Amino acid sequence: MPESSNPGQRPAVWTVSAPDPDRRFVWGTKSAGVRVVATHLVEPTPTGARNVLRMEFAGVGARLLWPVLRRRLLGILKTENEGFRREAQRIVAETGADRVVSG
């Protein structure tokens, strides 16, 4: 299983559990008594698409760490979403397409 390094986080093994190409994927990891499930969802809008990033935390460690990590994790999600936006804009600019469609 490959490791993934997300901005501001330690490397971890994330397991994809619900792939839905061109629409969403769900993946999760577990560490130090915390189970994390992250959902990446692309929703169509009248002017393009919206990328929704959602994280759920469970376990004893989550209750203890949430007050400490909340602000940092919100910043991580903002950074990831900015990366997705920049990459989509780069692809559109390089290809002349009016939108990005994968695979």
Biopython code that builds the backbone (N, CA, C, O; Angstrom):
import numpy as np
from Bio.PDB.StructureBuilder import StructureBuilder

atoms = [
    (1, "MET", "N", (0.838, -1.168, 0.000)),
    (1, "MET", "CA", (0.000, 0.000, 0.000)),
    (1, "MET", "C", (0.893, 1.245, 0.000)),
    (1, "MET", "O", (1.773, 1.356, 0.853)),
    (2, "PRO", "N", (0.693, 2.182, -0.929)),
    (2, "PRO", "CA", (1.559, 3.357, -0.997)),
    (2, "PRO", "C", (1.254, 4.339, 0.130)),
    (2, "PRO", "O", (0.124, 4.432, 0.611)),
    (3, "GLU", "N", (2.287, 5.067, 0.536)),
    (3, "GLU", "CA", (2.104, 6.118, 1.516)),
    (3, "GLU", "C", (1.749, 7.404, 0.791)),
    (3, "GLU", "O", (2.125, 7.612, -0.363)),
    (4, "SER", "N", (1.027, 8.251, 1.482)),
    (4, "SER", "CA", (0.682, 9.556, 0.947)),
    (4, "SER", "C", (1.145, 10.609, 1.929)),
    (4, "SER", "O", (0.999, 10.450, 3.141)),
    (5, "SER", "N", (1.698, 11.676, 1.407)),
    (5, "SER", "CA", (2.108, 12.782, 2.259)),
    (5, "SER", "C", (1.252, 13.985, 1.900)),
    (5, "SER", "O", (1.376, 14.543, 0.810)),
    (6, "ASN", "N", (0.394, 14.376, 2.811)),
    (6, "ASN", "CA", (-0.453, 15.541, 2.616)),
    (6, "ASN", "C", (0.192, 16.731, 3.295)),
    (6, "ASN", "O", (0.943, 16.562, 4.256)),
    (7, "PRO", "N", (-0.089, 17.941, 2.810)),
    (7, "PRO", "CA", (0.566, 19.119, 3.380)),
    (7, "PRO", "C", (0.286, 19.230, 4.877)),
    (7, "PRO", "O", (-0.865, 19.162, 5.309)),
    (8, "GLY", "N", (1.343, 19.401, 5.658)),
    (8, "GLY", "CA", (1.196, 19.596, 7.085)),
    (8, "GLY", "C", (0.909, 18.336, 7.881)),
    (8, "GLY", "O", (0.617, 18.424, 9.073)),
    (9, "GLN", "N", (0.983, 17.176, 7.264)),
    (9, "GLN", "CA", (0.700, 15.926, 7.948)),
    (9, "GLN", "C", (1.883, 14.972, 7.799)),
    (9, "GLN", "O", (2.679, 15.082, 6.866)),
    (10, "ARG", "N", (1.975, 14.042, 8.732)),
    (10, "ARG", "CA", (2.979, 12.992, 8.617)),
    (10, "ARG", "C", (2.581, 12.045, 7.493)),
    (10, "ARG", "O", (1.393, 11.891, 7.207)),
    (11, "PRO", "N", (3.568, 11.401, 6.845)),
    (11, "PRO", "CA", (3.214, 10.392, 5.837)),
    (11, "PRO", "C", (2.359, 9.297, 6.474)),
    (11, "PRO", "O", (2.582, 8.907, 7.621)),
    (12, "ALA", "N", (1.385, 8.810, 5.721)),
    (12, "ALA", "CA", (0.477, 7.775, 6.226)),
    (12, "ALA", "C", (0.030, 6.896, 5.074)),
    (12, "ALA", "O", (0.084, 7.296, 3.911)),
    (13, "VAL", "N", (-0.407, 5.705, 5.408)),
    (13, "VAL", "CA", (-0.994, 4.820, 4.408)),
    (13, "VAL", "C", (-2.491, 5.096, 4.389)),
    (13, "VAL", "O", (-3.182, 4.905, 5.390)),
    (14, "TRP", "N", (-2.982, 5.546, 3.240)),
    (14, "TRP", "CA", (-4.401, 5.841, 3.053)),
    (14, "TRP", "C", (-4.978, 4.781, 2.131)),
    (14, "TRP", "O", (-4.418, 4.513, 1.068)),
    (15, "THR", "N", (-6.085, 4.178, 2.523)),
    (15, "THR", "CA", (-6.736, 3.140, 1.731)),
    (15, "THR", "C", (-7.987, 3.706, 1.084)),
    (15, "THR", "O", (-8.883, 4.197, 1.771)),
    (16, "VAL", "N", (-8.047, 3.635, -0.254)),
    (16, "VAL", "CA", (-9.225, 4.106, -0.981)),
    (16, "VAL", "C", (-10.330, 3.080, -0.820)),
    (16, "VAL", "O", (-10.134, 1.897, -1.096)),
    (17, "SER", "N", (-11.504, 3.539, -0.368)),
    (17, "SER", "CA", (-12.604, 2.612, -0.108)),
    (17, "SER", "C", (-13.804, 2.821, -1.012)),
    (17, "SER", "O", (-14.641, 1.925, -1.116)),
    (18, "ALA", "N", (-13.921, 3.952, -1.662)),
    (18, "ALA", "CA", (-15.099, 4.199, -2.496)),
    (18, "ALA", "C", (-14.727, 5.047, -3.711)),
    (18, "ALA", "O", (-15.076, 6.226, -3.778)),
    (19, "PRO", "N", (-14.015, 4.444, -4.677)),
    (19, "PRO", "CA", (-13.676, 5.236, -5.864)),
    (19, "PRO", "C", (-14.882, 5.382, -6.785)),
    (19, "PRO", "O", (-15.630, 4.428, -6.998)),
    (20, "ASP", "N", (-15.061, 6.559, -7.318)),
    (20, "ASP", "CA", (-16.103, 6.850, -8.294)),
    (20, "ASP", "C", (-15.466, 7.833, -9.286)),
    (20, "ASP", "O", (-15.593, 9.048, -9.131)),
    (21, "PRO", "N", (-14.771, 7.291, -10.319)),
    (21, "PRO", "CA", (-14.003, 8.151, -11.233)),
    (21, "PRO", "C", (-14.804, 9.348, -11.741)),
    (21, "PRO", "O", (-15.992, 9.242, -12.046)),
    (22, "ASP", "N", (-14.126, 10.480, -11.820)),
    (22, "ASP", "CA", (-14.671, 11.751, -12.299)),
    (22, "ASP", "C", (-15.692, 12.357, -11.353)),
    (22, "ASP", "O", (-16.282, 13.384, -11.687)),
    (23, "ARG", "N", (-15.927, 11.768, -10.186)),
    (23, "ARG", "CA", (-16.933, 12.301, -9.273)),
    (23, "ARG", "C", (-16.419, 12.420, -7.836)),
    (23, "ARG", "O", (-16.505, 13.491, -7.234)),
    (24, "ARG", "N", (-15.875, 11.302, -7.275)),
    (24, "ARG", "CA", (-15.423, 11.346, -5.885)),
    (24, "ARG", "C", (-14.547, 10.146, -5.556)),
    (24, "ARG", "O", (-14.516, 9.153, -6.283)),
    (25, "PHE", "N", (-13.843, 10.267, -4.449)),
    (25, "PHE", "CA", (-13.208, 9.095, -3.844)),
    (25, "PHE", "C", (-13.173, 9.301, -2.342)),
    (25, "PHE", "O", (-13.111, 10.427, -1.849)),
    (26, "VAL", "N", (-13.213, 8.196, -1.635)),
    (26, "VAL", "CA", (-13.161, 8.197, -0.176)),
    (26, "VAL", "C", (-11.950, 7.366, 0.208)),
    (26, "VAL", "O", (-11.735, 6.280, -0.331)),
    (27, "TRP", "N", (-11.167, 7.876, 1.134)),
    (27, "TRP", "CA", (-10.025, 7.113, 1.607)),
    (27, "TRP", "C", (-9.863, 7.334, 3.093)),
    (27, "TRP", "O", (-10.351, 8.321, 3.643)),
    (28, "GLY", "N", (-9.174, 6.406, 3.742)),
    (28, "GLY", "CA", (-9.035, 6.504, 5.180)),
    (28, "GLY", "C", (-7.707, 5.995, 5.671)),
    (28, "GLY", "O", (-6.982, 5.303, 4.956)),
    (29, "THR", "N", (-7.393, 6.349, 6.913)),
    (29, "THR", "CA", (-6.178, 5.923, 7.580)),
    (29, "THR", "C", (-6.446, 5.852, 9.069)),
    (29, "THR", "O", (-7.447, 6.382, 9.552)),
    (30, "LYS", "N", (-5.564, 5.206, 9.789)),
    (30, "LYS", "CA", (-5.697, 5.093, 11.240)),
    (30, "LYS", "C", (-4.324, 5.243, 11.866)),
    (30, "LYS", "O", (-3.349, 4.646, 11.411)),
    (31, "SER", "N", (-4.261, 6.061, 12.932)),
    (31, "SER", "CA", (-2.994, 6.282, 13.618)),
    (31, "SER", "C", (-3.272, 6.833, 15.013)),
    (31, "SER", "O", (-4.150, 7.677, 15.193)),
    (32, "ALA", "N", (-2.534, 6.359, 15.976)),
    (32, "ALA", "CA", (-2.576, 6.874, 17.350)),
    (32, "ALA", "C", (-3.999, 6.973, 17.905)),
    (32, "ALA", "O", (-4.354, 7.972, 18.532)),
    (33, "GLY", "N", (-4.802, 5.951, 17.678)),
    (33, "GLY", "CA", (-6.157, 5.945, 18.216)),
    (33, "GLY", "C", (-7.139, 6.837, 17.489)),
    (33, "GLY", "O", (-8.230, 7.105, 17.992)),
    (34, "VAL", "N", (-6.759, 7.300, 16.304)),
    (34, "VAL", "CA", (-7.636, 8.160, 15.507)),
    (34, "VAL", "C", (-7.861, 7.513, 14.151)),
    (34, "VAL", "O", (-6.906, 7.151, 13.464)),
    (35, "ARG", "N", (-9.123, 7.369, 13.767)),
    (35, "ARG", "CA", (-9.468, 6.899, 12.426)),
    (35, "ARG", "C", (-9.960, 8.104, 11.644)),
    (35, "ARG", "O", (-10.861, 8.819, 12.081)),
    (36, "VAL", "N", (-9.355, 8.321, 10.476)),
    (36, "VAL", "CA", (-9.701, 9.463, 9.632)),
    (36, "VAL", "C", (-10.268, 8.942, 8.316)),
    (36, "VAL", "O", (-9.679, 8.067, 7.682)),
    (37, "VAL", "N", (-11.410, 9.483, 7.913)),
    (37, "VAL", "CA", (-11.990, 9.189, 6.610)),
    (37, "VAL", "C", (-12.125, 10.523, 5.877)),
    (37, "VAL", "O", (-12.765, 11.452, 6.369)),
    (38, "ALA", "N", (-11.521, 10.602, 4.704)),
    (38, "ALA", "CA", (-11.559, 11.832, 3.907)),
    (38, "ALA", "C", (-12.317, 11.562, 2.616)),
    (38, "ALA", "O", (-12.120, 10.537, 1.963)),
    (39, "THR", "N", (-13.184, 12.498, 2.262)),
    (39, "THR", "CA", (-13.950, 12.404, 1.026)),
    (39, "THR", "C", (-13.574, 13.579, 0.132)),
    (39, "THR", "O", (-13.585, 14.731, 0.565)),
    (40, "HIS", "N", (-13.242, 13.276, -1.116)),
    (40, "HIS", "CA", (-12.994, 14.294, -2.140)),
    (40, "HIS", "C", (-14.132, 14.174, -3.141)),
    (40, "HIS", "O", (-14.274, 13.143, -3.798)),
    (41, "LEU", "N", (-14.940, 15.215, -3.261)),
    (41, "LEU", "CA", (-16.141, 15.188, -4.096)),
    (41, "LEU", "C", (-16.112, 16.360, -5.068)),
    (41, "LEU", "O", (-15.867, 17.498, -4.668)),
    (42, "VAL", "N", (-16.362, 16.079, -6.346)),
    (42, "VAL", "CA", (-16.474, 17.133, -7.346)),
    (42, "VAL", "C", (-17.958, 17.280, -7.693)),
    (42, "VAL", "O", (-18.590, 16.342, -8.177)),
    (43, "GLU", "N", (-18.501, 18.475, -7.436)),
    (43, "GLU", "CA", (-19.911, 18.754, -7.708)),
    (43, "GLU", "C", (-20.015, 19.734, -8.867)),
    (43, "GLU", "O", (-19.339, 20.763, -8.865)),
    (44, "PRO", "N", (-20.857, 19.431, -9.864)),
    (44, "PRO", "CA", (-21.049, 20.383, -10.954)),
    (44, "PRO", "C", (-21.758, 21.648, -10.463)),
    (44, "PRO", "O", (-22.620, 21.592, -9.586)),
    (45, "THR", "N", (-21.381, 22.781, -11.044)),
    (45, "THR", "CA", (-22.045, 24.059, -10.774)),
    (45, "THR", "C", (-22.375, 24.690, -12.128)),
    (45, "THR", "O", (-21.865, 24.233, -13.151)),
    (46, "PRO", "N", (-23.202, 25.710, -12.159)),
    (46, "PRO", "CA", (-23.530, 26.352, -13.446)),
    (46, "PRO", "C", (-22.304, 26.902, -14.180)),
    (46, "PRO", "O", (-22.321, 27.017, -15.406)),
    (47, "THR", "N", (-21.243, 27.244, -13.444)),
    (47, "THR", "CA", (-20.065, 27.840, -14.085)),
    (47, "THR", "C", (-18.856, 26.914, -14.111)),
    (47, "THR", "O", (-17.770, 27.346, -14.496)),
    (48, "GLY", "N", (-19.008, 25.664, -13.716)),
    (48, "GLY", "CA", (-17.873, 24.733, -13.711)),
    (48, "GLY", "C", (-18.071, 23.630, -12.700)),
    (48, "GLY", "O", (-18.945, 22.778, -12.859)),
    (49, "ALA", "N", (-17.258, 23.645, -11.660)),
    (49, "ALA", "CA", (-17.354, 22.597, -10.634)),
    (49, "ALA", "C", (-16.857, 23.126, -9.301)),
    (49, "ALA", "O", (-16.093, 24.089, -9.230)),
    (50, "ARG", "N", (-17.307, 22.476, -8.264)),
    (50, "ARG", "CA", (-16.857, 22.782, -6.908)),
    (50, "ARG", "C", (-16.196, 21.525, -6.352)),
    (50, "ARG", "O", (-16.741, 20.428, -6.470)),
    (51, "ASN", "N", (-15.028, 21.686, -5.750)),
    (51, "ASN", "CA", (-14.313, 20.579, -5.127)),
    (51, "ASN", "C", (-14.589, 20.630, -3.631)),
    (51, "ASN", "O", (-14.214, 21.591, -2.960)),
    (52, "VAL", "N", (-15.243, 19.601, -3.108)),
    (52, "VAL", "CA", (-15.583, 19.548, -1.689)),
    (52, "VAL", "C", (-14.657, 18.536, -1.013)),
    (52, "VAL", "O", (-14.587, 17.375, -1.415)),
    (53, "LEU", "N", (-13.958, 18.991, 0.005)),
    (53, "LEU", "CA", (-13.079, 18.128, 0.783)),
    (53, "LEU", "C", (-13.685, 18.010, 2.175)),
    (53, "LEU", "O", (-13.961, 19.015, 2.831)),
    (54, "ARG", "N", (-13.888, 16.782, 2.617)),
    (54, "ARG", "CA", (-14.521, 16.541, 3.908)),
    (54, "ARG", "C", (-13.697, 15.523, 4.677)),
    (54, "ARG", "O", (-13.261, 14.521, 4.111)),
    (55, "MET", "N", (-13.480, 15.772, 5.963)),
    (55, "MET", "CA", (-12.746, 14.824, 6.800)),
    (55, "MET", "C", (-13.584, 14.494, 8.030)),
    (55, "MET", "O", (-14.192, 15.371, 8.645)),
    (56, "GLU", "N", (-13.599, 13.202, 8.375)),
    (56, "GLU", "CA", (-14.293, 12.739, 9.573)),
    (56, "GLU", "C", (-13.279, 12.046, 10.465)),
    (56, "GLU", "O", (-12.430, 11.293, 9.990)),
    (57, "PHE", "N", (-13.375, 12.306, 11.758)),
    (57, "PHE", "CA", (-12.448, 11.747, 12.735)),
    (57, "PHE", "C", (-13.231, 10.936, 13.756)),
    (57, "PHE", "O", (-14.290, 11.363, 14.216)),
    (58, "ALA", "N", (-12.707, 9.764, 14.110)),
    (58, "ALA", "CA", (-13.364, 8.917, 15.092)),
    (58, "ALA", "C", (-12.309, 8.311, 16.009)),
    (58, "ALA", "O", (-11.127, 8.257, 15.669)),
    (59, "GLY", "N", (-12.751, 7.860, 17.164)),
    (59, "GLY", "CA", (-11.854, 7.217, 18.114)),
    (59, "GLY", "C", (-11.548, 8.112, 19.299)),
    (59, "GLY", "O", (-11.768, 9.322, 19.260)),
    (60, "VAL", "N", (-11.040, 7.498, 20.342)),
    (60, "VAL", "CA", (-10.709, 8.225, 21.570)),
    (60, "VAL", "C", (-9.714, 9.344, 21.286)),
    (60, "VAL", "O", (-9.861, 10.457, 21.793)),
    (61, "GLY", "N", (-8.712, 9.049, 20.481)),
    (61, "GLY", "CA", (-7.706, 10.058, 20.150)),
    (61, "GLY", "C", (-8.292, 11.269, 19.451)),
    (61, "GLY", "O", (-7.815, 12.388, 19.640)),
    (62, "ALA", "N", (-9.326, 11.055, 18.643)),
    (62, "ALA", "CA", (-9.951, 12.166, 17.919)),
    (62, "ALA", "C", (-10.576, 13.160, 18.890)),
    (62, "ALA", "O", (-10.438, 14.371, 18.717)),
    (63, "ARG", "N", (-11.252, 12.658, 19.893)),
    (63, "ARG", "CA", (-11.887, 13.544, 20.880)),
    (63, "ARG", "C", (-10.846, 14.360, 21.643)),
    (63, "ARG", "O", (-11.059, 15.529, 21.963)),
    (64, "LEU", "N", (-9.722, 13.718, 21.922)),
    (64, "LEU", "CA", (-8.676, 14.408, 22.675)),
    (64, "LEU", "C", (-7.914, 15.410, 21.823)),
    (64, "LEU", "O", (-7.554, 16.486, 22.301)),
    (65, "LEU", "N", (-7.664, 15.062, 20.554)),
    (65, "LEU", "CA", (-6.828, 15.893, 19.695)),
    (65, "LEU", "C", (-7.580, 16.981, 18.927)),
    (65, "LEU", "O", (-6.976, 17.972, 18.518)),
    (66, "TRP", "N", (-8.881, 16.812, 18.728)),
    (66, "TRP", "CA", (-9.636, 17.762, 17.896)),
    (66, "TRP", "C", (-9.457, 19.214, 18.341)),
    (66, "TRP", "O", (-9.182, 20.063, 17.493)),
    (67, "PRO", "N", (-9.598, 19.540, 19.626)),
    (67, "PRO", "CA", (-9.443, 20.941, 20.016)),
    (67, "PRO", "C", (-8.063, 21.511, 19.666)),
    (67, "PRO", "O", (-7.935, 22.701, 19.377)),
    (68, "VAL", "N", (-7.050, 20.673, 19.694)),
    (68, "VAL", "CA", (-5.687, 21.111, 19.405)),
    (68, "VAL", "C", (-5.439, 21.205, 17.898)),
    (68, "VAL", "O", (-4.754, 22.121, 17.442)),
    (69, "LEU", "N", (-5.988, 20.270, 17.127)),
    (69, "LEU", "CA", (-5.673, 20.164, 15.700)),
    (69, "LEU", "C", (-6.672, 20.839, 14.760)),
    (69, "LEU", "O", (-6.393, 20.972, 13.569)),
    (70, "ARG", "N", (-7.811, 21.260, 15.262)),
    (70, "ARG", "CA", (-8.879, 21.788, 14.407)),
    (70, "ARG", "C", (-8.387, 22.872, 13.440)),
    (70, "ARG", "O", (-8.570, 22.750, 12.229)),
    (71, "ARG", "N", (-7.777, 23.911, 13.960)),
    (71, "ARG", "CA", (-7.343, 25.037, 13.116)),
    (71, "ARG", "C", (-6.315, 24.575, 12.078)),
    (71, "ARG", "O", (-6.376, 24.976, 10.916)),
    (72, "ARG", "N", (-5.371, 23.729, 12.506)),
    (72, "ARG", "CA", (-4.339, 23.225, 11.587)),
    (72, "ARG", "C", (-4.968, 22.408, 10.458)),
    (72, "ARG", "O", (-4.592, 22.560, 9.296)),
    (73, "LEU", "N", (-5.926, 21.544, 10.799)),
    (73, "LEU", "CA", (-6.564, 20.703, 9.781)),
    (73, "LEU", "C", (-7.401, 21.524, 8.801)),
    (73, "LEU", "O", (-7.446, 21.210, 7.612)),
    (74, "LEU", "N", (-8.055, 22.559, 9.284)),
    (74, "LEU", "CA", (-8.794, 23.434, 8.369)),
    (74, "LEU", "C", (-7.840, 24.117, 7.399)),
    (74, "LEU", "O", (-8.170, 24.295, 6.227)),
    (75, "GLY", "N", (-6.670, 24.496, 7.872)),
    (75, "GLY", "CA", (-5.653, 25.073, 6.995)),
    (75, "GLY", "C", (-5.150, 24.073, 5.965)),
    (75, "GLY", "O", (-4.910, 24.434, 4.813)),
    (76, "ILE", "N", (-4.989, 22.803, 6.378)),
    (76, "ILE", "CA", (-4.562, 21.753, 5.459)),
    (76, "ILE", "C", (-5.599, 21.575, 4.353)),
    (76, "ILE", "O", (-5.242, 21.476, 3.179)),
    (77, "LEU", "N", (-6.878, 21.533, 4.720)),
    (77, "LEU", "CA", (-7.932, 21.385, 3.708)),
    (77, "LEU", "C", (-7.939, 22.565, 2.740)),
    (77, "LEU", "O", (-8.136, 22.378, 1.540)),
    (78, "LYS", "N", (-7.726, 23.764, 3.245)),
    (78, "LYS", "CA", (-7.673, 24.940, 2.381)),
    (78, "LYS", "C", (-6.503, 24.834, 1.400)),
    (78, "LYS", "O", (-6.649, 25.141, 0.217)),
    (79, "THR", "N", (-5.335, 24.395, 1.901)),
    (79, "THR", "CA", (-4.154, 24.227, 1.045)),
    (79, "THR", "C", (-4.397, 23.183, -0.031)),
    (79, "THR", "O", (-4.049, 23.398, -1.192)),
    (80, "GLU", "N", (-4.992, 22.048, 0.341)),
    (80, "GLU", "CA", (-5.288, 20.997, -0.648)),
    (80, "GLU", "C", (-6.247, 21.512, -1.712)),
    (80, "GLU", "O", (-6.037, 21.274, -2.901)),
    (81, "ASN", "N", (-7.289, 22.209, -1.299)),
    (81, "ASN", "CA", (-8.270, 22.703, -2.254)),
    (81, "ASN", "C", (-7.648, 23.716, -3.212)),
    (81, "ASN", "O", (-7.965, 23.723, -4.402)),
    (82, "GLU", "N", (-6.767, 24.566, -2.700)),
    (82, "GLU", "CA", (-6.053, 25.513, -3.561)),
    (82, "GLU", "C", (-5.208, 24.771, -4.594)),
    (82, "GLU", "O", (-5.138, 25.186, -5.751)),
    (83, "GLY", "N", (-4.565, 23.676, -4.184)),
    (83, "GLY", "CA", (-3.767, 22.871, -5.112)),
    (83, "GLY", "C", (-4.619, 22.272, -6.221)),
    (83, "GLY", "O", (-4.216, 22.269, -7.385)),
    (84, "PHE", "N", (-5.789, 21.767, -5.868)),
    (84, "PHE", "CA", (-6.704, 21.236, -6.888)),
    (84, "PHE", "C", (-7.134, 22.334, -7.853)),
    (84, "PHE", "O", (-7.174, 22.118, -9.064)),
    (85, "ARG", "N", (-7.457, 23.512, -7.321)),
    (85, "ARG", "CA", (-7.891, 24.627, -8.176)),
    (85, "ARG", "C", (-6.783, 25.038, -9.147)),
    (85, "ARG", "O", (-7.030, 25.216, -10.339)),
    (86, "ARG", "N", (-5.565, 25.186, -8.628)),
    (86, "ARG", "CA", (-4.448, 25.588, -9.496)),
    (86, "ARG", "C", (-4.190, 24.560, -10.592)),
    (86, "ARG", "O", (-3.950, 24.923, -11.743)),
    (87, "GLU", "N", (-4.238, 23.283, -10.236)),
    (87, "GLU", "CA", (-3.993, 22.225, -11.227)),
    (87, "GLU", "C", (-5.074, 22.221, -12.302)),
    (87, "GLU", "O", (-4.766, 22.078, -13.485)),
    (88, "ALA", "N", (-6.334, 22.377, -11.907)),
    (88, "ALA", "CA", (-7.416, 22.433, -12.894)),
    (88, "ALA", "C", (-7.247, 23.642, -13.809)),
    (88, "ALA", "O", (-7.433, 23.534, -15.021)),
    (89, "GLN", "N", (-6.898, 24.785, -13.238)),
    (89, "GLN", "CA", (-6.687, 25.981, -14.059)),
    (89, "GLN", "C", (-5.504, 25.809, -14.997)),
    (89, "GLN", "O", (-5.548, 26.275, -16.136)),
    (90, "ARG", "N", (-4.445, 25.148, -14.537)),
    (90, "ARG", "CA", (-3.275, 24.900, -15.388)),
    (90, "ARG", "C", (-3.655, 24.012, -16.567)),
    (90, "ARG", "O", (-3.267, 24.289, -17.702)),
    (91, "ILE", "N", (-4.400, 22.963, -16.311)),
    (91, "ILE", "CA", (-4.814, 22.050, -17.385)),
    (91, "ILE", "C", (-5.682, 22.771, -18.402)),
    (91, "ILE", "O", (-5.505, 22.596, -19.607)),
    (92, "VAL", "N", (-6.612, 23.574, -17.927)),
    (92, "VAL", "CA", (-7.478, 24.327, -18.834)),
    (92, "VAL", "C", (-6.647, 25.287, -19.681)),
    (92, "VAL", "O", (-6.860, 25.386, -20.889)),
    (93, "ALA", "N", (-5.704, 25.995, -19.059)),
    (93, "ALA", "CA", (-4.861, 26.948, -19.789)),
    (93, "ALA", "C", (-3.989, 26.261, -20.825)),
    (93, "ALA", "O", (-3.822, 26.770, -21.933)),
    (94, "GLU", "N", (-3.425, 25.093, -20.470)),
    (94, "GLU", "CA", (-2.528, 24.393, -21.402)),
    (94, "GLU", "C", (-3.272, 23.744, -22.559)),
    (94, "GLU", "O", (-2.732, 23.646, -23.661)),
    (95, "THR", "N", (-4.482, 23.306, -22.330)),
    (95, "THR", "CA", (-5.209, 22.571, -23.369)),
    (95, "THR", "C", (-6.194, 23.432, -24.135)),
    (95, "THR", "O", (-6.661, 23.043, -25.206)),
    (96, "GLY", "N", (-6.518, 24.612, -23.590)),
    (96, "GLY", "CA", (-7.510, 25.460, -24.226)),
    (96, "GLY", "C", (-8.926, 24.955, -23.993)),
    (96, "GLY", "O", (-9.878, 25.507, -24.545)),
    (97, "ALA", "N", (-9.076, 23.925, -23.193)),
    (97, "ALA", "CA", (-10.405, 23.377, -22.896)),
    (97, "ALA", "C", (-11.174, 24.352, -22.030)),
    (97, "ALA", "O", (-10.588, 25.204, -21.362)),
    (98, "ASP", "N", (-12.488, 24.221, -22.045)),
    (98, "ASP", "CA", (-13.287, 25.078, -21.182)),
    (98, "ASP", "C", (-13.545, 24.415, -19.823)),
    (98, "ASP", "O", (-14.163, 25.012, -18.941)),
    (99, "ARG", "N", (-13.063, 23.173, -19.666)),
    (99, "ARG", "CA", (-13.204, 22.474, -18.396)),
    (99, "ARG", "C", (-12.233, 21.298, -18.368)),
    (99, "ARG", "O", (-11.664, 20.929, -19.395)),
    (100, "VAL", "N", (-12.050, 20.720, -17.201)),
    (100, "VAL", "CA", (-11.165, 19.571, -17.030)),
    (100, "VAL", "C", (-12.017, 18.322, -16.889)),
    (100, "VAL", "O", (-12.901, 18.252, -16.035)),
    (101, "VAL", "N", (-11.742, 17.336, -17.735)),
    (101, "VAL", "CA", (-12.404, 16.038, -17.630)),
    (101, "VAL", "C", (-11.306, 14.995, -17.578)),
    (101, "VAL", "O", (-10.443, 14.954, -18.455)),
    (102, "SER", "N", (-11.331, 14.151, -16.556)),
    (102, "SER", "CA", (-10.275, 13.151, -16.435)),
    (102, "SER", "C", (-10.645, 11.859, -17.137)),
    (102, "SER", "O", (-11.799, 11.615, -17.489)),
    (103, "GLY", "N", (-9.601, 11.027, -17.332)),
    (103, "GLY", "CA", (-9.685, 9.669, -17.799)),
    (103, "GLY", "C", (-10.548, 9.367, -18.913)),
    (103, "GLY", "O", (-10.635, 8.212, -19.330)),
]
sb = StructureBuilder()
sb.init_structure("model")
sb.init_model(0)
sb.init_chain("A")
sb.init_seg("    ")
for serial, (resi, resn, name, xyz) in enumerate(atoms, 1):
    if name == "N":
        sb.init_residue(resn, " ", resi, " ")
    sb.init_atom(name, np.array(xyz, "f"), 0.0, 1.0, " ", f" {name:<3s}", serial, name[0])
structure = sb.get_structure()
